[in-house]
Amino acid sequence: NAARAAAAAAPDDVDAQTLVADLDLLGGHVEDSFLRLVELVRRTSGDERNKARQHLLGLFAAVGNDDERVLKGRQSLASALF
């Protein structure tokens, strides 16, 4: 709960958002995890954006590149980047 409160209080804090994304993924909320980081990529720039993007790519790999949710997440990431 403390991690979620910290993330809610600092929506552009990459460390706070990636922690909650990890918790979401571990809790089975894969789409929520991906969406949180895609939106973070959309809102940030520079090193913060790259850090969020790299973390998201790691989550994609953890779930498996053939998973439909990963394919959808990759499309959303591409849209956020371009």
mmCIF file of the N, C-alpha and C atoms, coordinates in Angstrom:
data_MODEL
# 
_entry.id   MODEL 
# 
loop_
_atom_site.group_PDB 
_atom_site.id 
_atom_site.type_symbol 
_atom_site.label_atom_id 
_atom_site.label_alt_id 
_atom_site.label_comp_id 
_atom_site.label_asym_id 
_atom_site.label_entity_id 
_atom_site.label_seq_id 
_atom_site.pdbx_PDB_ins_code 
_atom_site.Cartn_x 
_atom_site.Cartn_y 
_atom_site.Cartn_z 
_atom_site.occupancy 
_atom_site.B_iso_or_equiv 
_atom_site.pdbx_formal_charge 
_atom_site.auth_seq_id 
_atom_site.auth_comp_id 
_atom_site.auth_asym_id 
_atom_site.auth_atom_id 
_atom_site.pdbx_PDB_model_num 
ATOM 1   N N  . ASN A 1 1  ? 0.822  -1.199  0.000   1.00 0.00 ? 1  ASN A N  1 
ATOM 2   C CA . ASN A 1 1  ? 0.000  0.000   0.000   1.00 0.00 ? 1  ASN A CA 1 
ATOM 3   C C  . ASN A 1 1  ? 0.861  1.256   0.000   1.00 0.00 ? 1  ASN A C  1 
ATOM 4   N N  . ALA A 1 2  ? 1.983  1.200   0.718   1.00 0.00 ? 2  ALA A N  1 
ATOM 5   C CA . ALA A 1 2  ? 2.879  2.361   0.774   1.00 0.00 ? 2  ALA A CA 1 
ATOM 6   C C  . ALA A 1 2  ? 3.466  2.648   -0.601  1.00 0.00 ? 2  ALA A C  1 
ATOM 7   N N  . ALA A 1 3  ? 3.818  1.602   -1.341  1.00 0.00 ? 3  ALA A N  1 
ATOM 8   C CA . ALA A 1 3  ? 4.370  1.787   -2.688  1.00 0.00 ? 3  ALA A CA 1 
ATOM 9   C C  . ALA A 1 3  ? 3.326  2.410   -3.608  1.00 0.00 ? 3  ALA A C  1 
ATOM 10  N N  . ARG A 1 4  ? 2.106  1.962   -3.497  1.00 0.00 ? 4  ARG A N  1 
ATOM 11  C CA . ARG A 1 4  ? 1.033  2.518   -4.341  1.00 0.00 ? 4  ARG A CA 1 
ATOM 12  C C  . ARG A 1 4  ? 0.750  3.980   -3.980  1.00 0.00 ? 4  ARG A C  1 
ATOM 13  N N  . ALA A 1 5  ? 0.797  4.295   -2.706  1.00 0.00 ? 5  ALA A N  1 
ATOM 14  C CA . ALA A 1 5  ? 0.586  5.678   -2.276  1.00 0.00 ? 5  ALA A CA 1 
ATOM 15  C C  . ALA A 1 5  ? 1.705  6.570   -2.793  1.00 0.00 ? 5  ALA A C  1 
ATOM 16  N N  . ALA A 1 6  ? 2.938  6.079   -2.729  1.00 0.00 ? 6  ALA A N  1 
ATOM 17  C CA . ALA A 1 6  ? 4.077  6.861   -3.234  1.00 0.00 ? 6  ALA A CA 1 
ATOM 18  C C  . ALA A 1 6  ? 3.954  7.083   -4.735  1.00 0.00 ? 6  ALA A C  1 
ATOM 19  N N  . ALA A 1 7  ? 3.529  6.063   -5.460  1.00 0.00 ? 7  ALA A N  1 
ATOM 20  C CA . ALA A 1 7  ? 3.359  6.190   -6.910  1.00 0.00 ? 7  ALA A CA 1 
ATOM 21  C C  . ALA A 1 7  ? 2.226  7.151   -7.249  1.00 0.00 ? 7  ALA A C  1 
ATOM 22  N N  . ALA A 1 8  ? 1.160  7.118   -6.470  1.00 0.00 ? 8  ALA A N  1 
ATOM 23  C CA . ALA A 1 8  ? 0.040  8.037   -6.712  1.00 0.00 ? 8  ALA A CA 1 
ATOM 24  C C  . ALA A 1 8  ? 0.446  9.478   -6.445  1.00 0.00 ? 8  ALA A C  1 
ATOM 25  N N  . ALA A 1 9  ? 1.317  9.670   -5.454  1.00 0.00 ? 9  ALA A N  1 
ATOM 26  C CA . ALA A 1 9  ? 1.757  11.019  -5.106  1.00 0.00 ? 9  ALA A CA 1 
ATOM 27  C C  . ALA A 1 9  ? 2.787  11.573  -6.081  1.00 0.00 ? 9  ALA A C  1 
ATOM 28  N N  . ALA A 1 10 ? 3.452  10.687  -6.811  1.00 0.00 ? 10 ALA A N  1 
ATOM 29  C CA . ALA A 1 10 ? 4.512  11.118  -7.741  1.00 0.00 ? 10 ALA A CA 1 
ATOM 30  C C  . ALA A 1 10 ? 4.373  10.362  -9.058  1.00 0.00 ? 10 ALA A C  1 
ATOM 31  N N  . PRO A 1 11 ? 3.414  10.770  -9.882  1.00 0.00 ? 11 PRO A N  1 
ATOM 32  C CA . PRO A 1 11 ? 3.125  10.011  -11.099 1.00 0.00 ? 11 PRO A CA 1 
ATOM 33  C C  . PRO A 1 11 ? 4.270  9.950   -12.107 1.00 0.00 ? 11 PRO A C  1 
ATOM 34  N N  . ASP A 1 12 ? 5.235  10.844  -12.029 1.00 0.00 ? 12 ASP A N  1 
ATOM 35  C CA . ASP A 1 12 ? 6.353  10.824  -12.969 1.00 0.00 ? 12 ASP A CA 1 
ATOM 36  C C  . ASP A 1 12 ? 7.643  10.298  -12.350 1.00 0.00 ? 12 ASP A C  1 
ATOM 37  N N  . ASP A 1 13 ? 7.565  9.755   -11.143 1.00 0.00 ? 13 ASP A N  1 
ATOM 38  C CA . ASP A 1 13 ? 8.721  9.173   -10.474 1.00 0.00 ? 13 ASP A CA 1 
ATOM 39  C C  . ASP A 1 13 ? 8.921  7.753   -11.015 1.00 0.00 ? 13 ASP A C  1 
ATOM 40  N N  . VAL A 1 14 ? 9.974  7.578   -11.791 1.00 0.00 ? 14 VAL A N  1 
ATOM 41  C CA . VAL A 1 14 ? 10.206 6.303   -12.473 1.00 0.00 ? 14 VAL A CA 1 
ATOM 42  C C  . VAL A 1 14 ? 10.373 5.164   -11.475 1.00 0.00 ? 14 VAL A C  1 
ATOM 43  N N  . ASP A 1 15 ? 11.119 5.382   -10.418 1.00 0.00 ? 15 ASP A N  1 
ATOM 44  C CA . ASP A 1 15 ? 11.335 4.312   -9.443  1.00 0.00 ? 15 ASP A CA 1 
ATOM 45  C C  . ASP A 1 15 ? 10.033 3.897   -8.763  1.00 0.00 ? 15 ASP A C  1 
ATOM 46  N N  . ALA A 1 16 ? 9.230  4.860   -8.386  1.00 0.00 ? 16 ALA A N  1 
ATOM 47  C CA . ALA A 1 16 ? 7.952  4.556   -7.730  1.00 0.00 ? 16 ALA A CA 1 
ATOM 48  C C  . ALA A 1 16 ? 7.010  3.819   -8.686  1.00 0.00 ? 16 ALA A C  1 
ATOM 49  N N  . GLN A 1 17 ? 6.957  4.276   -9.923  1.00 0.00 ? 17 GLN A N  1 
ATOM 50  C CA . GLN A 1 17 ? 6.049  3.665   -10.901 1.00 0.00 ? 17 GLN A CA 1 
ATOM 51  C C  . GLN A 1 17 ? 6.506  2.265   -11.296 1.00 0.00 ? 17 GLN A C  1 
ATOM 52  N N  . THR A 1 18 ? 7.817  2.062   -11.443 1.00 0.00 ? 18 THR A N  1 
ATOM 53  C CA . THR A 1 18 ? 8.284  0.730   -11.825 1.00 0.00 ? 18 THR A CA 1 
ATOM 54  C C  . THR A 1 18 ? 8.080  -0.272  -10.689 1.00 0.00 ? 18 THR A C  1 
ATOM 55  N N  . LEU A 1 19 ? 8.212  0.183   -9.446  1.00 0.00 ? 19 LEU A N  1 
ATOM 56  C CA . LEU A 1 19 ? 7.956  -0.706  -8.317  1.00 0.00 ? 19 LEU A CA 1 
ATOM 57  C C  . LEU A 1 19 ? 6.509  -1.190  -8.331  1.00 0.00 ? 19 LEU A C  1 
ATOM 58  N N  . VAL A 1 20 ? 5.579  -0.276  -8.543  1.00 0.00 ? 20 VAL A N  1 
ATOM 59  C CA . VAL A 1 20 ? 4.165  -0.665  -8.561  1.00 0.00 ? 20 VAL A CA 1 
ATOM 60  C C  . VAL A 1 20 ? 3.866  -1.523  -9.791  1.00 0.00 ? 20 VAL A C  1 
ATOM 61  N N  . ALA A 1 21 ? 4.514  -1.230  -10.910 1.00 0.00 ? 21 ALA A N  1 
ATOM 62  C CA . ALA A 1 21 ? 4.332  -2.069  -12.102 1.00 0.00 ? 21 ALA A CA 1 
ATOM 63  C C  . ALA A 1 21 ? 4.793  -3.497  -11.813 1.00 0.00 ? 21 ALA A C  1 
ATOM 64  N N  . ASP A 1 22 ? 5.903  -3.622  -11.112 1.00 0.00 ? 22 ASP A N  1 
ATOM 65  C CA . ASP A 1 22 ? 6.390  -4.958  -10.729 1.00 0.00 ? 22 ASP A CA 1 
ATOM 66  C C  . ASP A 1 22 ? 5.393  -5.659  -9.813  1.00 0.00 ? 22 ASP A C  1 
ATOM 67  N N  . LEU A 1 23 ? 4.856  -4.921  -8.845  1.00 0.00 ? 23 LEU A N  1 
ATOM 68  C CA . LEU A 1 23 ? 3.863  -5.500  -7.935  1.00 0.00 ? 23 LEU A CA 1 
ATOM 69  C C  . LEU A 1 23 ? 2.613  -5.935  -8.691  1.00 0.00 ? 23 LEU A C  1 
ATOM 70  N N  . ASP A 1 24 ? 2.177  -5.107  -9.643  1.00 0.00 ? 24 ASP A N  1 
ATOM 71  C CA . ASP A 1 24 ? 1.013  -5.467  -10.462 1.00 0.00 ? 24 ASP A CA 1 
ATOM 72  C C  . ASP A 1 24 ? 1.278  -6.757  -11.232 1.00 0.00 ? 24 ASP A C  1 
ATOM 73  N N  . LEU A 1 25 ? 2.450  -6.830  -11.844 1.00 0.00 ? 25 LEU A N  1 
ATOM 74  C CA . LEU A 1 25 ? 2.798  -8.016  -12.627 1.00 0.00 ? 25 LEU A CA 1 
ATOM 75  C C  . LEU A 1 25 ? 2.810  -9.260  -11.738 1.00 0.00 ? 25 LEU A C  1 
ATOM 76  N N  . LEU A 1 26 ? 3.449  -9.158  -10.583 1.00 0.00 ? 26 LEU A N  1 
ATOM 77  C CA . LEU A 1 26 ? 3.507  -10.295 -9.659  1.00 0.00 ? 26 LEU A CA 1 
ATOM 78  C C  . LEU A 1 26 ? 2.125  -10.692 -9.155  1.00 0.00 ? 26 LEU A C  1 
ATOM 79  N N  . GLY A 1 27 ? 1.228  -9.714  -9.068  1.00 0.00 ? 27 GLY A N  1 
ATOM 80  C CA . GLY A 1 27 ? -0.137 -9.980  -8.626  1.00 0.00 ? 27 GLY A CA 1 
ATOM 81  C C  . GLY A 1 27 ? -1.052 -10.463 -9.728  1.00 0.00 ? 27 GLY A C  1 
ATOM 82  N N  . GLY A 1 28 ? -0.505 -10.622 -10.936 1.00 0.00 ? 28 GLY A N  1 
ATOM 83  C CA . GLY A 1 28 ? -1.321 -11.112 -12.047 1.00 0.00 ? 28 GLY A CA 1 
ATOM 84  C C  . GLY A 1 28 ? -2.029 -10.036 -12.837 1.00 0.00 ? 28 GLY A C  1 
ATOM 85  N N  . HIS A 1 29 ? -1.751 -8.786  -12.539 1.00 0.00 ? 29 HIS A N  1 
ATOM 86  C CA . HIS A 1 29 ? -2.397 -7.677  -13.248 1.00 0.00 ? 29 HIS A CA 1 
ATOM 87  C C  . HIS A 1 29 ? -1.461 -7.178  -14.343 1.00 0.00 ? 29 HIS A C  1 
ATOM 88  N N  . VAL A 1 30 ? -1.254 -8.040  -15.327 1.00 0.00 ? 30 VAL A N  1 
ATOM 89  C CA . VAL A 1 30 ? -0.259 -7.797  -16.371 1.00 0.00 ? 30 VAL A CA 1 
ATOM 90  C C  . VAL A 1 30 ? -0.582 -6.539  -17.169 1.00 0.00 ? 30 VAL A C  1 
ATOM 91  N N  . GLU A 1 31 ? -1.820 -6.419  -17.602 1.00 0.00 ? 31 GLU A N  1 
ATOM 92  C CA . GLU A 1 31 ? -2.192 -5.256  -18.410 1.00 0.00 ? 31 GLU A CA 1 
ATOM 93  C C  . GLU A 1 31 ? -2.018 -3.954  -17.637 1.00 0.00 ? 31 GLU A C  1 
ATOM 94  N N  . ASP A 1 32 ? -2.374 -3.957  -16.364 1.00 0.00 ? 32 ASP A N  1 
ATOM 95  C CA . ASP A 1 32 ? -2.214 -2.766  -15.526 1.00 0.00 ? 32 ASP A CA 1 
ATOM 96  C C  . ASP A 1 32 ? -0.743 -2.388  -15.411 1.00 0.00 ? 32 ASP A C  1 
ATOM 97  N N  . SER A 1 33 ? 0.086  -3.383  -15.254 1.00 0.00 ? 33 SER A N  1 
ATOM 98  C CA . SER A 1 33 ? 1.520  -3.163  -15.152 1.00 0.00 ? 33 SER A CA 1 
ATOM 99  C C  . SER A 1 33 ? 2.051  -2.492  -16.416 1.00 0.00 ? 33 SER A C  1 
ATOM 100 N N  . PHE A 1 34 ? 1.685  -3.054  -17.556 1.00 0.00 ? 34 PHE A N  1 
ATOM 101 C CA . PHE A 1 34 ? 2.145  -2.511  -18.831 1.00 0.00 ? 34 PHE A CA 1 
ATOM 102 C C  . PHE A 1 34 ? 1.608  -1.099  -19.049 1.00 0.00 ? 34 PHE A C  1 
ATOM 103 N N  . LEU A 1 35 ? 0.337  -0.900  -18.779 1.00 0.00 ? 35 LEU A N  1 
ATOM 104 C CA . LEU A 1 35 ? -0.282 0.409   -18.993 1.00 0.00 ? 35 LEU A CA 1 
ATOM 105 C C  . LEU A 1 35 ? 0.381  1.478   -18.131 1.00 0.00 ? 35 LEU A C  1 
ATOM 106 N N  . ARG A 1 36 ? 0.673  1.156   -16.898 1.00 0.00 ? 36 ARG A N  1 
ATOM 107 C CA . ARG A 1 36 ? 1.326  2.109   -16.000 1.00 0.00 ? 36 ARG A CA 1 
ATOM 108 C C  . ARG A 1 36 ? 2.632  2.609   -16.617 1.00 0.00 ? 36 ARG A C  1 
ATOM 109 N N  . LEU A 1 37 ? 3.425  1.695   -17.156 1.00 0.00 ? 37 LEU A N  1 
ATOM 110 C CA . LEU A 1 37 ? 4.718  2.096   -17.703 1.00 0.00 ? 37 LEU A CA 1 
ATOM 111 C C  . LEU A 1 37 ? 4.601  2.730   -19.074 1.00 0.00 ? 37 LEU A C  1 
ATOM 112 N N  . VAL A 1 38 ? 3.653  2.301   -19.878 1.00 0.00 ? 38 VAL A N  1 
ATOM 113 C CA . VAL A 1 38 ? 3.435  2.961   -21.173 1.00 0.00 ? 38 VAL A CA 1 
ATOM 114 C C  . VAL A 1 38 ? 3.057  4.419   -20.942 1.00 0.00 ? 38 VAL A C  1 
ATOM 115 N N  . GLU A 1 39 ? 2.173  4.665   -19.997 1.00 0.00 ? 39 GLU A N  1 
ATOM 116 C CA . GLU A 1 39 ? 1.769  6.041   -19.704 1.00 0.00 ? 39 GLU A CA 1 
ATOM 117 C C  . GLU A 1 39 ? 2.935  6.841   -19.126 1.00 0.00 ? 39 GLU A C  1 
ATOM 118 N N  . LEU A 1 40 ? 3.787  6.191   -18.350 1.00 0.00 ? 40 LEU A N  1 
ATOM 119 C CA . LEU A 1 40 ? 4.970  6.862   -17.822 1.00 0.00 ? 40 LEU A CA 1 
ATOM 120 C C  . LEU A 1 40 ? 5.912  7.249   -18.960 1.00 0.00 ? 40 LEU A C  1 
ATOM 121 N N  . VAL A 1 41 ? 6.092  6.366   -19.911 1.00 0.00 ? 41 VAL A N  1 
ATOM 122 C CA . VAL A 1 41 ? 6.917  6.682   -21.094 1.00 0.00 ? 41 VAL A CA 1 
ATOM 123 C C  . VAL A 1 41 ? 6.318  7.870   -21.830 1.00 0.00 ? 41 VAL A C  1 
ATOM 124 N N  . ARG A 1 42 ? 5.009  7.894   -21.953 1.00 0.00 ? 42 ARG A N  1 
ATOM 125 C CA . ARG A 1 42 ? 4.318  8.983   -22.659 1.00 0.00 ? 42 ARG A CA 1 
ATOM 126 C C  . ARG A 1 42 ? 4.542  10.333  -21.964 1.00 0.00 ? 42 ARG A C  1 
ATOM 127 N N  . ARG A 1 43 ? 4.612  10.329  -20.624 1.00 0.00 ? 43 ARG A N  1 
ATOM 128 C CA . ARG A 1 43 ? 4.707  11.578  -19.861 1.00 0.00 ? 43 ARG A CA 1 
ATOM 129 C C  . ARG A 1 43 ? 6.130  12.068  -19.628 1.00 0.00 ? 43 ARG A C  1 
ATOM 130 N N  . THR A 1 44 ? 7.099  11.199  -19.781 1.00 0.00 ? 44 THR A N  1 
ATOM 131 C CA . THR A 1 44 ? 8.469  11.566  -19.430 1.00 0.00 ? 44 THR A CA 1 
ATOM 132 C C  . THR A 1 44 ? 9.329  11.755  -20.676 1.00 0.00 ? 44 THR A C  1 
ATOM 133 N N  . SER A 1 45 ? 10.579 12.169  -20.437 1.00 0.00 ? 45 SER A N  1 
ATOM 134 C CA . SER A 1 45 ? 11.520 12.342  -21.550 1.00 0.00 ? 45 SER A CA 1 
ATOM 135 C C  . SER A 1 45 ? 12.930 12.049  -21.053 1.00 0.00 ? 45 SER A C  1 
ATOM 136 N N  . GLY A 1 46 ? 13.846 11.996  -21.971 1.00 0.00 ? 46 GLY A N  1 
ATOM 137 C CA . GLY A 1 46 ? 15.253 11.825  -21.631 1.00 0.00 ? 46 GLY A CA 1 
ATOM 138 C C  . GLY A 1 46 ? 15.542 10.524  -20.907 1.00 0.00 ? 46 GLY A C  1 
ATOM 139 N N  . ASP A 1 47 ? 16.423 10.616  -19.905 1.00 0.00 ? 47 ASP A N  1 
ATOM 140 C CA . ASP A 1 47 ? 16.854 9.434   -19.162 1.00 0.00 ? 47 ASP A CA 1 
ATOM 141 C C  . ASP A 1 47 ? 15.698 8.750   -18.445 1.00 0.00 ? 47 ASP A C  1 
ATOM 142 N N  . GLU A 1 48 ? 14.759 9.534   -17.917 1.00 0.00 ? 48 GLU A N  1 
ATOM 143 C CA . GLU A 1 48 ? 13.613 8.941   -17.222 1.00 0.00 ? 48 GLU A CA 1 
ATOM 144 C C  . GLU A 1 48 ? 12.783 8.103   -18.185 1.00 0.00 ? 48 GLU A C  1 
ATOM 145 N N  . ARG A 1 49 ? 12.567 8.641   -19.364 1.00 0.00 ? 49 ARG A N  1 
ATOM 146 C CA . ARG A 1 49 ? 11.783 7.912   -20.363 1.00 0.00 ? 49 ARG A CA 1 
ATOM 147 C C  . ARG A 1 49 ? 12.488 6.622   -20.758 1.00 0.00 ? 49 ARG A C  1 
ATOM 148 N N  . ASN A 1 50 ? 13.776 6.708   -20.969 1.00 0.00 ? 50 ASN A N  1 
ATOM 149 C CA . ASN A 1 50 ? 14.526 5.518   -21.364 1.00 0.00 ? 50 ASN A CA 1 
ATOM 150 C C  . ASN A 1 50 ? 14.528 4.473   -20.255 1.00 0.00 ? 50 ASN A C  1 
ATOM 151 N N  . LYS A 1 51 ? 14.661 4.906   -19.017 1.00 0.00 ? 51 LYS A N  1 
ATOM 152 C CA . LYS A 1 51 ? 14.635 3.977   -17.887 1.00 0.00 ? 51 LYS A CA 1 
ATOM 153 C C  . LYS A 1 51 ? 13.289 3.254   -17.802 1.00 0.00 ? 51 LYS A C  1 
ATOM 154 N N  . ALA A 1 52 ? 12.209 3.996   -17.972 1.00 0.00 ? 52 ALA A N  1 
ATOM 155 C CA . ALA A 1 52 ? 10.874 3.388   -17.942 1.00 0.00 ? 52 ALA A CA 1 
ATOM 156 C C  . ALA A 1 52 ? 10.696 2.428   -19.112 1.00 0.00 ? 52 ALA A C  1 
ATOM 157 N N  . ARG A 1 53 ? 11.172 2.824   -20.274 1.00 0.00 ? 53 ARG A N  1 
ATOM 158 C CA . ARG A 1 53 ? 11.055 1.975   -21.475 1.00 0.00 ? 53 ARG A CA 1 
ATOM 159 C C  . ARG A 1 53 ? 11.838 0.680   -21.282 1.00 0.00 ? 53 ARG A C  1 
ATOM 160 N N  . GLN A 1 54 ? 13.052 0.783   -20.777 1.00 0.00 ? 54 GLN A N  1 
ATOM 161 C CA . GLN A 1 54 ? 13.877 -0.404  -20.561 1.00 0.00 ? 54 GLN A CA 1 
ATOM 162 C C  . GLN A 1 54 ? 13.225 -1.356  -19.545 1.00 0.00 ? 54 GLN A C  1 
ATOM 163 N N  . HIS A 1 55 ? 12.651 -0.787  -18.500 1.00 0.00 ? 55 HIS A N  1 
ATOM 164 C CA . HIS A 1 55 ? 11.988 -1.621  -17.498 1.00 0.00 ? 55 HIS A CA 1 
ATOM 165 C C  . HIS A 1 55 ? 10.792 -2.337  -18.121 1.00 0.00 ? 55 HIS A C  1 
ATOM 166 N N  . LEU A 1 56 ? 10.046 -1.616  -18.921 1.00 0.00 ? 56 LEU A N  1 
ATOM 167 C CA . LEU A 1 56 ? 8.892  -2.223  -19.587 1.00 0.00 ? 56 LEU A CA 1 
ATOM 168 C C  . LEU A 1 56 ? 9.323  -3.349  -20.511 1.00 0.00 ? 56 LEU A C  1 
ATOM 169 N N  . LEU A 1 57 ? 10.402 -3.158  -21.240 1.00 0.00 ? 57 LEU A N  1 
ATOM 170 C CA . LEU A 1 57 ? 10.903 -4.222  -22.106 1.00 0.00 ? 57 LEU A CA 1 
ATOM 171 C C  . LEU A 1 57 ? 11.275 -5.457  -21.291 1.00 0.00 ? 57 LEU A C  1 
ATOM 172 N N  . GLY A 1 58 ? 11.824 -5.248  -20.105 1.00 0.00 ? 58 GLY A N  1 
ATOM 173 C CA . GLY A 1 58 ? 12.130 -6.364  -19.218 1.00 0.00 ? 58 GLY A CA 1 
ATOM 174 C C  . GLY A 1 58 ? 10.876 -7.100  -18.768 1.00 0.00 ? 58 GLY A C  1 
ATOM 175 N N  . LEU A 1 59 ? 9.822  -6.348  -18.495 1.00 0.00 ? 59 LEU A N  1 
ATOM 176 C CA . LEU A 1 59 ? 8.558  -6.984  -18.113 1.00 0.00 ? 59 LEU A CA 1 
ATOM 177 C C  . LEU A 1 59 ? 7.971  -7.771  -19.269 1.00 0.00 ? 59 LEU A C  1 
ATOM 178 N N  . PHE A 1 60 ? 8.071  -7.217  -20.474 1.00 0.00 ? 60 PHE A N  1 
ATOM 179 C CA . PHE A 1 60 ? 7.607  -7.959  -21.655 1.00 0.00 ? 60 PHE A CA 1 
ATOM 180 C C  . PHE A 1 60 ? 8.330  -9.301  -21.744 1.00 0.00 ? 60 PHE A C  1 
ATOM 181 N N  . ALA A 1 61 ? 9.645  -9.283  -21.571 1.00 0.00 ? 61 ALA A N  1 
ATOM 182 C CA . ALA A 1 61 ? 10.435 -10.507 -21.661 1.00 0.00 ? 61 ALA A CA 1 
ATOM 183 C C  . ALA A 1 61 ? 10.048 -11.491 -20.553 1.00 0.00 ? 61 ALA A C  1 
ATOM 184 N N  . ALA A 1 62 ? 9.758  -10.979 -19.360 1.00 0.00 ? 62 ALA A N  1 
ATOM 185 C CA . ALA A 1 62 ? 9.375  -11.851 -18.248 1.00 0.00 ? 62 ALA A CA 1 
ATOM 186 C C  . ALA A 1 62 ? 8.055  -12.563 -18.522 1.00 0.00 ? 62 ALA A C  1 
ATOM 187 N N  . VAL A 1 63 ? 7.125  -11.856 -19.160 1.00 0.00 ? 63 VAL A N  1 
ATOM 188 C CA . VAL A 1 63 ? 5.823  -12.455 -19.469 1.00 0.00 ? 63 VAL A CA 1 
ATOM 189 C C  . VAL A 1 63 ? 5.944  -13.401 -20.661 1.00 0.00 ? 63 VAL A C  1 
ATOM 190 N N  . GLY A 1 64 ? 6.756  -13.030 -21.633 1.00 0.00 ? 64 GLY A N  1 
ATOM 191 C CA . GLY A 1 64 ? 6.941  -13.866 -22.824 1.00 0.00 ? 64 GLY A CA 1 
ATOM 192 C C  . GLY A 1 64 ? 6.487  -13.137 -24.064 1.00 0.00 ? 64 GLY A C  1 
ATOM 193 N N  . ASN A 1 65 ? 7.361  -13.058 -25.017 1.00 0.00 ? 65 ASN A N  1 
ATOM 194 C CA . ASN A 1 65 ? 7.084  -12.270 -26.221 1.00 0.00 ? 65 ASN A CA 1 
ATOM 195 C C  . ASN A 1 65 ? 5.933  -12.793 -27.063 1.00 0.00 ? 65 ASN A C  1 
ATOM 196 N N  . ASP A 1 66 ? 5.519  -14.040 -26.860 1.00 0.00 ? 66 ASP A N  1 
ATOM 197 C CA . ASP A 1 66 ? 4.404  -14.590 -27.634 1.00 0.00 ? 66 ASP A CA 1 
ATOM 198 C C  . ASP A 1 66 ? 3.050  -14.340 -26.979 1.00 0.00 ? 66 ASP A C  1 
ATOM 199 N N  . ASP A 1 67 ? 3.063  -13.812 -25.765 1.00 0.00 ? 67 ASP A N  1 
ATOM 200 C CA . ASP A 1 67 ? 1.818  -13.534 -25.042 1.00 0.00 ? 67 ASP A CA 1 
ATOM 201 C C  . ASP A 1 67 ? 1.081  -12.378 -25.721 1.00 0.00 ? 67 ASP A C  1 
ATOM 202 N N  . GLU A 1 68 ? -0.211 -12.552 -25.913 1.00 0.00 ? 68 GLU A N  1 
ATOM 203 C CA . GLU A 1 68 ? -1.034 -11.534 -26.576 1.00 0.00 ? 68 GLU A CA 1 
ATOM 204 C C  . GLU A 1 68 ? -0.968 -10.185 -25.853 1.00 0.00 ? 68 GLU A C  1 
ATOM 205 N N  . ARG A 1 69 ? -0.871 -10.215 -24.533 1.00 0.00 ? 69 ARG A N  1 
ATOM 206 C CA . ARG A 1 69 ? -0.794 -8.974  -23.757 1.00 0.00 ? 69 ARG A CA 1 
ATOM 207 C C  . ARG A 1 69 ? 0.508  -8.231  -24.037 1.00 0.00 ? 69 ARG A C  1 
ATOM 208 N N  . VAL A 1 70 ? 1.570  -8.980  -24.279 1.00 0.00 ? 70 VAL A N  1 
ATOM 209 C CA . VAL A 1 70 ? 2.851  -8.353  -24.617 1.00 0.00 ? 70 VAL A CA 1 
ATOM 210 C C  . VAL A 1 70 ? 2.768  -7.717  -25.998 1.00 0.00 ? 70 VAL A C  1 
ATOM 211 N N  . LEU A 1 71 ? 2.162  -8.405  -26.939 1.00 0.00 ? 71 LEU A N  1 
ATOM 212 C CA . LEU A 1 71 ? 2.017  -7.854  -28.290 1.00 0.00 ? 71 LEU A CA 1 
ATOM 213 C C  . LEU A 1 71 ? 1.237  -6.541  -28.243 1.00 0.00 ? 71 LEU A C  1 
ATOM 214 N N  . LYS A 1 72 ? 0.163  -6.532  -27.481 1.00 0.00 ? 72 LYS A N  1 
ATOM 215 C CA . LYS A 1 72 ? -0.633 -5.318  -27.328 1.00 0.00 ? 72 LYS A CA 1 
ATOM 216 C C  . LYS A 1 72 ? 0.171  -4.231  -26.615 1.00 0.00 ? 72 LYS A C  1 
ATOM 217 N N  . GLY A 1 73 ? 0.908  -4.621  -25.587 1.00 0.00 ? 73 GLY A N  1 
ATOM 218 C CA . GLY A 1 73 ? 1.747  -3.674  -24.855 1.00 0.00 ? 73 GLY A CA 1 
ATOM 219 C C  . GLY A 1 73 ? 2.817  -3.063  -25.738 1.00 0.00 ? 73 GLY A C  1 
ATOM 220 N N  . ARG A 1 74 ? 3.415  -3.863  -26.614 1.00 0.00 ? 74 ARG A N  1 
ATOM 221 C CA . ARG A 1 74 ? 4.432  -3.348  -27.546 1.00 0.00 ? 74 ARG A CA 1 
ATOM 222 C C  . ARG A 1 74 ? 3.823  -2.335  -28.512 1.00 0.00 ? 74 ARG A C  1 
ATOM 223 N N  . GLN A 1 75 ? 2.623  -2.589  -28.953 1.00 0.00 ? 75 GLN A N  1 
ATOM 224 C CA . GLN A 1 75 ? 1.941  -1.636  -29.831 1.00 0.00 ? 75 GLN A CA 1 
ATOM 225 C C  . GLN A 1 75 ? 1.685  -0.324  -29.088 1.00 0.00 ? 75 GLN A C  1 
ATOM 226 N N  . SER A 1 76 ? 1.266  -0.411  -27.852 1.00 0.00 ? 76 SER A N  1 
ATOM 227 C CA . SER A 1 76 ? 1.016  0.778   -27.054 1.00 0.00 ? 76 SER A CA 1 
ATOM 228 C C  . SER A 1 76 ? 2.311  1.537   -26.796 1.00 0.00 ? 76 SER A C  1 
ATOM 229 N N  . LEU A 1 77 ? 3.390  0.815   -26.541 1.00 0.00 ? 77 LEU A N  1 
ATOM 230 C CA . LEU A 1 77 ? 4.679  1.465   -26.333 1.00 0.00 ? 77 LEU A CA 1 
ATOM 231 C C  . LEU A 1 77 ? 5.138  2.199   -27.578 1.00 0.00 ? 77 LEU A C  1 
ATOM 232 N N  . ALA A 1 78 ? 4.993  1.552   -28.726 1.00 0.00 ? 78 ALA A N  1 
ATOM 233 C CA . ALA A 1 78 ? 5.378  2.202   -29.981 1.00 0.00 ? 78 ALA A CA 1 
ATOM 234 C C  . ALA A 1 78 ? 4.585  3.474   -30.197 1.00 0.00 ? 78 ALA A C  1 
ATOM 235 N N  . SER A 1 79 ? 3.304  3.438   -29.888 1.00 0.00 ? 79 SER A N  1 
ATOM 236 C CA . SER A 1 79 ? 2.461  4.621   -30.018 1.00 0.00 ? 79 SER A CA 1 
ATOM 237 C C  . SER A 1 79 ? 2.926  5.727   -29.072 1.00 0.00 ? 79 SER A C  1 
ATOM 238 N N  . ALA A 1 80 ? 3.303  5.362   -27.869 1.00 0.00 ? 80 ALA A N  1 
ATOM 239 C CA . ALA A 1 80 ? 3.775  6.355   -26.888 1.00 0.00 ? 80 ALA A CA 1 
ATOM 240 C C  . ALA A 1 80 ? 5.104  6.975   -27.304 1.00 0.00 ? 80 ALA A C  1 
ATOM 241 N N  . LEU A 1 81 ? 5.938  6.185   -27.946 1.00 0.00 ? 81 LEU A N  1 
ATOM 242 C CA . LEU A 1 81 ? 7.267  6.685   -28.358 1.00 0.00 ? 81 LEU A CA 1 
ATOM 243 C C  . LEU A 1 81 ? 7.199  7.561   -29.599 1.00 0.00 ? 81 LEU A C  1 
ATOM 244 N N  . PHE A 1 82 ? 6.272  7.260   -30.481 1.00 0.00 ? 82 PHE A N  1 
ATOM 245 C CA . PHE A 1 82 ? 6.209  7.990   -31.752 1.00 0.00 ? 82 PHE A CA 1 
ATOM 246 C C  . PHE A 1 82 ? 4.884  8.654   -31.869 1.00 0.00 ? 82 PHE A C  1 
# 
